[in-house]
Amino acid sequence: MTSVAPTLSDYRALRSTGTPSFFALPPAVELLRDRVREFAETQLRPAAERADDGRGGFDQRVLDAGHDIGLLRMIVPEEYGGLGHGILGTAVVMEELAAVCANSALVFGANVLAQAAVLLSGNPLLQSRYLTTFADEEPALACNVVTEETTGTTEVVLQGRFALVDDGLVARRDGDHYIINGHKRHVTNGRLASWACVYANLVGRSGSVGLTAFIVPLDAEGVTRSDTPDGPGHGPCLEAHLDFTEVRVPAENVVAGEGNGEHLSALQSNLIRASVAAISTGVARGAFEIAHRWSAHRRLGGLPLFRHQSGARKLAEMSSKIEAARLLYLQAAHQVDNLLPTPSYGPAVAKLFADRIAIEVAEEAMSVLGSRAYARECGLERYVRDAFGTLTHEGTPETLAQEIADALYPGGRPYSLDPPAVPVATDAPRPVVRRLGPSESGGW
Ligand SMILES: Cc1cc2nc3c(=O)[nH]c(=O)nc-3n(C[C@H](O)[C@H](O)[C@H](O)COP(=O)(O)OP(=O)(O)OC[C@H]3O[C@@H](n4cnc5c(N)ncnc54)[C@H](O)[C@@H]3O)c2cc1C
């Protein structure tokens, strides 16, 4: 197994020095992290390297092995056959995966995002029908479907509202079903997922009822999947475009009530952002580990690179940034799991910071490796590409900055756990805010 550079907040490193740790992870999370670290090194790394060399796409064996250790049911409650972890456990797993393969972190992370919608629905029927799939023998995937051709960042966050546009996904009621038509773009897991949490503009007799989320089985008649163009990073994350033509969905598949989609989506984002921040932290760590090894190997003027002051300074700066990013995402995950006030602020701060340092650390790693950085076999190129990848999903730097600023200034419009300001059209149930995972995150 490749050695991982010891880190200040690594519980085992602290324990081995006898230092009592304020940051001890709960034992169940520590156990999961160790399992995932081994899985990442033994199974994920070879698959990621093969894919990066163009010798394969997403490897089904990775999905199977991830399923074996529970990565497809991390936040699924135990009563539905899951591991019952919260966002803390999920985020720790995401760092481990992304330190080796950010694509795979995205695949397992998008699955969690879709499951979170079902958990937040508080609807036992949806939960027992759609969460239990992940305990089946065969691995199953889900996806979360928001992005449209014209509804990107601005509509979702910067204006504080979802815009309901003409060419977006539209749903209409038809007896005890809804009928969905339109197009969605850039859906992680879209190629393989068995069901999706799909956001559509629900239109009634007198106009738009509001954004509404539906659970849609993707084998339903009228659903078409198509490949997305090749991108610079996050390659095989099973991304697809999804088209919907007269797709019939039972009325019971509405998540959290008609017109409550905006609020549900904001809650999902708050839940998942600590994990996406952990992905960026993992990418930074992966790049750092390559530079860390190289600095011991490379001798200049008779000394290893890290013995030269400027080389040491670079490594120390990189390591410090990763430590800070990790503490921020752990704190944000703890806030989310324990429903502390304004949980939107902590996750947004964690993601903004981690996204930024991933790029900075990847850049520094390039400079540490010098000309070797340009040799594909050193493996750094992938991390440099992936460092930019998480900038686009679950909040761009601009949208995160706006959300943070809104929380800092009274009179702004921060997302919170309060109901949305806009009136909703029905008295159907709202999203249920429930504690995820074990009741105690432990050790904090
Ligand atoms: C690898 C990958 C996986 C993805 N997975 C999913 C998925 O599973 N499900 C899904 O629904 N979507 C997914 N997406 C799509 C992603 O969520 C969108 O790309 C994201 O919401 C940004 O939208 P956009 O690309 O249309 O960018 P735009 O909205 O066009 O934004 C482009 C840039 O302009 C900035 N900007 C926009 N408006 C303003 C403004 N008013 N002021 C200042 N700056 C502004 C933005 O911050 C951004 O930097 C994925 C994307 C990628 C790359």
PDBQT file of the ligand as one rigid body, heavy atoms in Angstrom, charges set to zero:
ROOT
HETATM    1  C1  LIG A 501     -18.578  16.478 -13.508  1.00  0.00    +0.000 C 
HETATM    2  C2  LIG A 501     -19.917  17.102 -13.383  1.00  0.00    +0.000 A 
HETATM    3  C3  LIG A 501     -20.956  16.412 -12.774  1.00  0.00    +0.000 A 
HETATM    4  C4  LIG A 501     -22.223  16.987 -12.677  1.00  0.00    +0.000 A 
HETATM    5  N1  LIG A 501     -23.233  16.264 -12.089  1.00  0.00    +0.000 NA
HETATM    6  C5  LIG A 501     -24.492  16.781 -12.060  1.00  0.00    +0.000 A 
HETATM    7  C6  LIG A 501     -25.569  16.002 -11.520  1.00  0.00    +0.000 A 
HETATM    8  O1  LIG A 501     -25.403  14.870 -11.059  1.00  0.00    +0.000 OA
HETATM    9  N2  LIG A 501     -26.828  16.553 -11.546  1.00  0.00    +0.000 N 
HETATM   10  C7  LIG A 501     -27.060  17.792 -12.052  1.00  0.00    +0.000 A 
HETATM   11  O2  LIG A 501     -28.206  18.235 -12.031  1.00  0.00    +0.000 OA
HETATM   12  N3  LIG A 501     -26.053  18.563 -12.555  1.00  0.00    +0.000 NA
HETATM   13  C8  LIG A 501     -24.778  18.079 -12.564  1.00  0.00    +0.000 A 
HETATM   14  N4  LIG A 501     -23.746  18.832 -13.093  1.00  0.00    +0.000 N 
HETATM   15  C9  LIG A 501     -24.030  20.146 -13.600  1.00  0.00    +0.000 C 
HETATM   16  C10 LIG A 501     -23.606  21.240 -12.610  1.00  0.00    +0.000 C 
HETATM   17  O3  LIG A 501     -24.404  21.188 -11.464  1.00  0.00    +0.000 OA
HETATM   18  C11 LIG A 501     -23.729  22.587 -13.348  1.00  0.00    +0.000 C 
HETATM   19  O4  LIG A 501     -22.652  22.593 -14.264  1.00  0.00    +0.000 OA
HETATM   20  C12 LIG A 501     -23.664  23.752 -12.393  1.00  0.00    +0.000 C 
HETATM   21  O5  LIG A 501     -24.913  23.947 -11.748  1.00  0.00    +0.000 OA
HETATM   22  C13 LIG A 501     -23.311  25.048 -13.102  1.00  0.00    +0.000 C 
HETATM   23  O6  LIG A 501     -24.236  25.332 -14.128  1.00  0.00    +0.000 OA
HETATM   24  P1  LIG A 501     -23.717  25.707 -15.589  1.00  0.00    +0.000 P 
HETATM   25  O7  LIG A 501     -22.724  24.701 -16.015  1.00  0.00    +0.000 OA
HETATM   26  O8  LIG A 501     -24.915  25.934 -16.449  1.00  0.00    +0.000 OA
HETATM   27  O9  LIG A 501     -22.902  27.067 -15.409  1.00  0.00    +0.000 OA
HETATM   28  P2  LIG A 501     -23.424  28.633 -15.526  1.00  0.00    +0.000 P 
HETATM   29  O10 LIG A 501     -24.663  28.750 -14.740  1.00  0.00    +0.000 OA
HETATM   30  O11 LIG A 501     -23.502  28.914 -16.989  1.00  0.00    +0.000 OA
HETATM   31  O12 LIG A 501     -22.272  29.376 -14.831  1.00  0.00    +0.000 OA
HETATM   32  C14 LIG A 501     -20.979  29.614 -15.437  1.00  0.00    +0.000 C 
HETATM   33  C15 LIG A 501     -20.147  30.521 -14.525  1.00  0.00    +0.000 C 
HETATM   34  O13 LIG A 501     -20.759  31.809 -14.389  1.00  0.00    +0.000 OA
HETATM   35  C16 LIG A 501     -20.934  32.126 -13.010  1.00  0.00    +0.000 C 
HETATM   36  N5  LIG A 501     -22.153  32.909 -12.882  1.00  0.00    +0.000 N 
HETATM   37  C17 LIG A 501     -23.371  32.547 -13.303  1.00  0.00    +0.000 A 
HETATM   38  N6  LIG A 501     -24.251  33.539 -13.040  1.00  0.00    +0.000 NA
HETATM   39  C18 LIG A 501     -23.548  34.549 -12.449  1.00  0.00    +0.000 A 
HETATM   40  C19 LIG A 501     -23.894  35.840 -11.921  1.00  0.00    +0.000 A 
HETATM   41  N7  LIG A 501     -25.130  36.299 -11.972  1.00  0.00    +0.000 N 
HETATM   42  N8  LIG A 501     -22.916  36.572 -11.342  1.00  0.00    +0.000 NA
HETATM   43  C20 LIG A 501     -21.633  36.115 -11.280  1.00  0.00    +0.000 A 
HETATM   44  N9  LIG A 501     -21.254  34.905 -11.776  1.00  0.00    +0.000 NA
HETATM   45  C21 LIG A 501     -22.198  34.137 -12.337  1.00  0.00    +0.000 A 
HETATM   46  C22 LIG A 501     -21.035  30.802 -12.303  1.00  0.00    +0.000 C 
HETATM   47  O14 LIG A 501     -20.709  30.899 -10.932  1.00  0.00    +0.000 OA
HETATM   48  C23 LIG A 501     -20.021  29.976 -13.085  1.00  0.00    +0.000 C 
HETATM   49  O15 LIG A 501     -18.728  30.255 -12.597  1.00  0.00    +0.000 OA
HETATM   50  C24 LIG A 501     -22.470  18.297 -13.184  1.00  0.00    +0.000 A 
HETATM   51  C25 LIG A 501     -21.426  18.993 -13.773  1.00  0.00    +0.000 A 
HETATM   52  C26 LIG A 501     -20.168  18.422 -13.877  1.00  0.00    +0.000 A 
HETATM   53  C27 LIG A 501     -19.077  19.207 -14.535  1.00  0.00    +0.000 C 
ENDROOT
TORSDOF 0
